[in-house]
Amino acid sequence: MRIVIEGTDIGRFAVRPSDSDPAARAAAERFAKYIGLTVGATPKTAAGKTPPAKRAAAGGKSVFIGLQSDFPAVAAVREAALGTDGVLIHSGPDGLYLVGQNGRGCVYAVYEFLERFLGWRFLTETDETRVGEGDISLSGVFYAFTPPFDYRWPLFYGAYEPEFMLKQRSNVVWEGKLPDELGGSLVYAGGHCAHTYEKLLPPETYFAAHPEYFMLDADGARKKDQPCLTNPDVFEIMLAGVRRWIAETPGARFVNVSPNDNNSRCLCPECSRLNERHKSPGATAYRFANRVAAAIKEESPHILVEVMPYLYTETPPEDMPFEDNLSVRSTTMGFCREHVANDESCYFNARQRAYFSKFARLTKNLYMWDYMLNSHDFLSPLPHLKLLWQNMRWYRNFNLKGVMYQYMNWVEGRADGEFGLMWNYAAGKLLWNPDMEYADFLDHIKDFLQLYYGGGWLALYEYLTLTHTQTRSGIHNGPAGRCEFIVPMTARPDGTPDTGFIRAGNGLFDRAEAGAETPEKLERVKRARLQIAWYEIYTTYDRVMAQGSEEEKKAFLQKYADFHAALLKYNVLQISEGKQIPRAFDPERRPGDYVRDASDIDDGADGTNQYYREALVKRQEAAGTPLRDILICRATV
């Protein structure tokens, strides 16, 4: 095939990166590589800017790659209004310009050109391909885009390989950073992005000698769970730790100062008075972070001190002005995953929106930690298809500065049987362009399904839509849902379970398997099939084992054993946070034992959902809905 730009074959172009940023040369190398993969010949990369007259005499043109500031004489480039990480693609008489507002933007511009104009698709860190056939002719191209979010973080398996980050146009990593020669990334001081109290005040270092540095519980005992945030020594120790992290991490953008991952808090008289005064159980956490922000503002003006509304800190404090270098990364822990964020009929979302609106008034540095997972049950179907797009629109309209999507990134094994790689791809597209239309979002989903799973992809798309159309009545899903609540097992008129969803789902996966053209794509479909296999086993085990004939039990246990073997085959070693898959199959082990105990959700015995339970009881009283019929949208550990 041929690529012709402004009437000249790409083979006659010289690729000319600017020397103002090392990322420009890195971008040029990638451009040359993929042009070579596209047309079979790699263009030459040359340094410097050959005068247009000489290039014209030689019958060639150039691909200019660099920062916007490198091309002040080119009006189209100079006048483009590029913001952070913005890209510009422009063709003119002297060639093609691939321009970035910063170093990252140079590389982003190349990958944007490859996708938008040449048909490349970067599906995962190891899977990429090109769509479309025939020659390509480009003329008069002008495309300028600045991503609305300056903080884009898909927290998924496979999302941290530096090259794939650039292909997704993400710019935040869990630990470490993108190399400077690739444009760098937004970095957390010390490499710590959440739950940092225990790192700044390690209990193993301080608790024995100074128990007063730590929380006082309701029984008057000191516990290691959280610090006492009104103790003056605690502030000095943790502030010194913050300064040390900043010094150790040149170029950091954030330092996280936020509670440990539990719902405990100090109940000493001083902390209690402060929380009562500011009408929030987490007021001490916000006051503490505010004091840190004030202390480092002049010495580290480039740093935002980040605090997180999470568990007991969800309620915004009242009468507490925030420092302008304090940022808030809110979470969707309390949002319902069954209803979109702005659904007025959903009690939980209405409550969270009210909190969010208050934070928006307290700070201009507002970010979101969005849970695209079910930490209770990784394989359960989740209604992401429209929710993901609609919620992103809501975040965008709320003027958030950035979003992080969390999937099963931290568990042992690749617990992404629930189409995880596809959701990673889709989330990356939305983080880059949250303004896209829903049809465009669905096109990205279809692209991935077709290219990754093969000829039976349409059956998988039908399965995804099927999981979104199951009857749900008065049920709300949080990030810790039970399988049968997310897709309820309804009853036939005679009282027997309606297994229509299971039959339909299995039929669709049969079609998808039949359409897979290669053994590799067939294995991908079978891995994705873990979801419907899990749902069937989870929802029917008790009934079959209690009421089935011996023949039915035997057939079911074989299916159960096959599912267990498939988990190990596909390296799915956990399907619930904190619960390991046993290596040996035990037919008497109920499927519910693979996931967190249901009591964690229903009775509040672990102390983590008392706050949400209170809200739920109020809703129950108002609606007359039995408590057992509603899944608590709760803050889960």
Disulfide bonds with the S-S distance in Angstrom:
none
